[in-house]
């Protein structure tokens, strides 16, 4: 994932705050040589501790074919993307140029967690971690805790395996036109407020929150992204 300086997280607190409110992503695990990676969509609970980057907790069914690949390659990537929108080209044209010369683009927030995966099969530890994950999604309760050997979930515990994903590195990107002139950012912000489609208001909030105090300097030389869909 390319991260330009103007798209980088302002600080560690920015991506941590965003991740605390986004708990569905895709777990990528290396496949065999010559094969594509396994990619598993899943809910997870992120905890800021232990360690410098915290950990994520999730679980999968025991028959999932991902387990063999994961045990062979425990270094994995948990990718979370949200607050994304498509921005039409005529919204982004600089002042004084024809609207149809504007460049279409996308806005989005993305956090990628590099993790070491730890598979948990001990019934008591598995139940504790599973209950912790459920508590994140159901803070008001409503579901009986899982207890090994006790109804209703004790007999179901052998059918799942729990994953502790120890986070060892983080890459975070908030792509919301931080490199554009103020008049372009203001125009796009107004259009997002008018359109009010899925994700528009969340993207607009990011854009306003990350509004620079002054336009950043243009990068020297050609963009490393090439000529297609700049800055994706």
Beta strands, then each sheet from edge to edge (+ up, - down):
strand 1: 24-29
strand 2: 38-43
strand 3: 45-47
strand 4: 55-61
strand 5: 75-87
strand 6: 105-120
strand 7: 160-175
sheet 1: 2+ 1- 5+ 6- 7+ 4- 3+
end
